[in-house]
Amino acid sequence: MPALSRAFTLEVAAVPASPATVRQALAEWACFVEDDERADLLIAANELVCNSVRHGPAGGRVRIRAVRGAGTVEVEVEDDGDPSAVRRRPPDATSGRGLHLVDAVSAAWGVRPGPGCTVWFVLAAPGA
């Protein structure tokens, strides 16, 4: 059996098909995570990639990084967008509630400005 990689990286075009590509690749990498936590991992990562595709610049790229820690998985989703555009909507809004999902399934999350926009989250994953 091959050794599991502690890190995952993937770069995709900011196009509508990219969230599915990321979900599939991340699910394969995260085989060490229990099913419930893997579902949470995929939900949160999918929300962030969808946000990058929807709100990032046309023709942009989305970069995903994940790292296994001691009982955690840390994920970053980076695009070339404006970090000041990241904001939580009210819970009763008709759209834009994805960050509420990220908040609900993760131990912590936030936004890191840099060049571009990086949104990160940490997921408790006892199998990690």
N, C-alpha and C positions, 0 to 999 in steps of 0.2 A: 504494500500500500504506500503511495507517495506521501511525503510529508506535506502537511497543510501549511500554506503560506500564511504568515502573520499579517500581511498587507494585501490590499486589493486596490488597484487603480484602473481607471477606464476613462477615456475621453471620447465623447460623442458629439455629433452635430446637434444644434438646438433645433430639432425637427420633431413633429408629432410622434414619430415611431420610436424615438429615443427612450422614453420611460420604459417601454416594454423590453428593450434591449438591455437596459440597466437592471431591471428587475430579474431577468433571466440569469445574467452573469453574476449578479450579487447573490442570488439564491444558491447558485452552484458553489460559489466561494464559501458561503456561510453554512456549509453542511455541518459544522461543529456546533451550531446553535440549535437549541431545542425548538421544536415546531412553533410554539406560541411566540417565543422571542423572535424567531426568524420572520414570522408574519408581521410583528411590530417593526422589525428592521426594514422590511420591504415596504410597508405602508409609509413610514417616515421618509425613507429615501425616495420613494416614488413621488410623494408630495413635493419634495424639494426639487427634484428633476423636472417635474411638471411646471413648477414655478419658474425655473430657469428657462425652460422652453417658451413659456407664455410671456414672461416679462423681460427676458434678456434681449439683447440686440439681435436684429435679424441677421442671419448668416453667422451667428456666434457659435461658440463651443461650450460644452458643459463638461467639467472635470469632476470625477467622483473618486474619493479616496476613503478607504476604510482600514482600520487597524484593530487587530485583536489585542485586548489587554488582559489583565488578570480579572476575569469575570465581567468584562465589558467589551463592547464594540464601539469604537469612535468613528463617526462618518462625517465627511465634509463634502459639500456640493458647491462647486465654484463656477461662476460664469463671469462674463464681461459686463454685467449690468451694474446698476447703481445701488449700493447697499442701503441708502436712505429710503429706497422704495419698499424695503421689507418691513411690513407692519401687520400686526394681527387685526383682523376685522372683528366687529362685535359678534358674539355667538349667534345672534338672530339674523345676521346678514344672509342674503340669498346666495352669495358666492364668496370666495376668498377665506374659507375657514380651514384651509389645509394646515396652517401653523398651529391651530388648536389640536389637530390630530398629532402633530409632531410633539407638542407639549404633553399630550395625554399618554403617549407610549414611551417617551424617553425620560431618562433620569435628569437630563439637563440639555439645553440647546441655546444657541445664540447666533449672532451675526458678527463676522469679523471683516471689517473693511480692509482693503488693501488696494492693489489695483484690482478692480472688479469687486465682486460680491461673493463672500463665502458664508454659507449657513452651515452650521455644524450641529450635531447632536451626539449624545452618549446614551447607549442602551445597556441596561444591565443584562448580561447574558451569562448565567452561571456555567454553561458549558465551555465558555471561551477560555 
